[in-house]
Amino acid sequence: MNLKMTAAEDGLTRHVGRPDESDYNPISTVHGGWIGTILDAAMASCIHTLLPVGMGFTTLEYKVNLVRPLTVKTGGVTCEGRVIHFGRTTATSEARLSDASGKLLAHGVETCSIFSIKS
């Protein structure tokens, strides 16, 4: 899907991507699934940065808002995810997808379940 994580620190991750025409829907814009994937990657991975050893997580739900169409002419995009809340059993995060000039293309929020993975 031509996505790559470029930064990770406590509570924040950044991903970059460059969709191509194979990511298009029938009306010649990037499919919402590609946009949802890069947003989910950023929103989930920023939560992962805060997990203690022996803990795991999974996405419970996410919501995406598509603000502008994305095409190959848009070029490379950046998606930054930030933790909003990190609790004992749930965490929430948000992400923003922008073009090279910083123009917002899409944004989203996510809720994850946190659980022990110790045997």
C-alpha positions in Angstrom: 0.0 0.0 0.0 3.1 2.2 -0.1 2.9 3.3 3.6 5.8 3.8 5.9 6.2 4.9 9.6 8.7 7.7 9.8 8.5 8.7 13.4 7.5 7.2 16.7 7.7 8.7 20.2 5.5 8.4 23.3 2.0 9.0 22.2 2.8 10.1 18.7 3.5 8.5 15.4 3.9 9.7 11.8 3.3 7.8 8.6 3.9 8.8 5.0 2.3 7.4 1.9 1.9 7.9 -1.8 -1.1 6.2 -3.3 -1.1 5.3 -7.0 -3.8 4.5 -9.5 -4.1 0.9 -8.3 -5.6 2.5 -5.1 -8.4 4.2 -7.1 -12.1 3.6 -6.8 -14.3 3.5 -9.9 -14.6 7.3 -10.0 -10.8 7.8 -10.2 -10.0 9.0 -6.7 -8.1 7.1 -4.0 -10.4 4.6 -2.3 -11.5 5.4 1.2 -10.1 2.1 2.4 -6.6 3.3 1.6 -7.2 6.5 3.6 -8.8 4.5 6.4 -5.7 2.2 6.5 -3.2 5.0 6.9 -5.3 6.7 9.5 -5.8 3.4 11.4 -2.1 2.7 11.2 -1.3 6.1 12.8 -4.0 6.0 15.4 -3.2 2.5 16.5 0.6 2.8 16.5 0.6 5.9 18.6 -1.3 3.9 21.3 1.2 1.1 20.9 4.1 3.5 21.9 2.6 3.8 25.4 2.0 0.1 26.1 3.9 -1.5 29.0 5.7 -4.8 28.4 3.2 -7.6 28.7 0.2 -5.6 27.4 -1.5 -5.8 24.1 -4.3 -3.9 22.3 -6.8 -4.1 19.5 -8.9 -1.6 17.7 -12.5 -1.5 18.9 -13.8 1.1 16.5 -12.6 4.0 14.3 -14.3 6.8 12.5 -12.9 8.6 9.4 -13.9 11.9 7.9 -12.9 12.4 4.3 -12.5 16.1 3.8 -11.0 16.4 0.3 -10.5 13.9 -2.6 -7.1 12.2 -2.9 -5.6 11.4 -6.3 -2.1 10.7 -7.6 -1.8 14.4 -8.4 -2.0 15.1 -4.6 1.4 13.4 -4.3 2.8 12.2 -1.0 0.8 12.5 2.1 1.6 12.6 5.8 -0.5 11.1 8.6 0.2 12.0 12.2 -1.5 10.1 15.1 -1.7 11.3 18.7 -3.0 9.6 21.8 -6.0 11.5 23.4 -6.5 9.2 26.4 -4.6 6.2 27.7 -6.3 4.3 30.5 -6.1 0.9 32.1 -8.5 -0.8 29.7 -9.1 1.6 26.9 -7.3 4.2 24.9 -8.4 6.8 22.3 -6.4 8.5 19.6 -6.8 10.8 16.7 -5.0 11.3 13.4 -4.8 13.9 10.6 -3.9 13.2 7.0 -2.4 16.1 5.1 -0.8 16.8 1.7 2.7 18.3 1.3 1.5 21.8 1.8 -0.3 20.9 5.1 -3.8 20.9 3.7 -6.1 18.6 5.6 -7.4 15.7 3.5 -9.0 13.5 6.2 -9.0 12.9 9.9 -10.3 10.3 12.3 -10.6 9.1 15.9 -10.1 5.6 17.3 -10.9 3.5 20.4 -8.6 0.6 21.4 -9.0 -2.1 24.1 -6.0 -2.7 26.2 -5.4 -6.1 27.8 -2.7 -8.4 29.3 -0.9 -10.7 26.9 1.1 -12.5 29.7 0.8 -16.3 29.6 
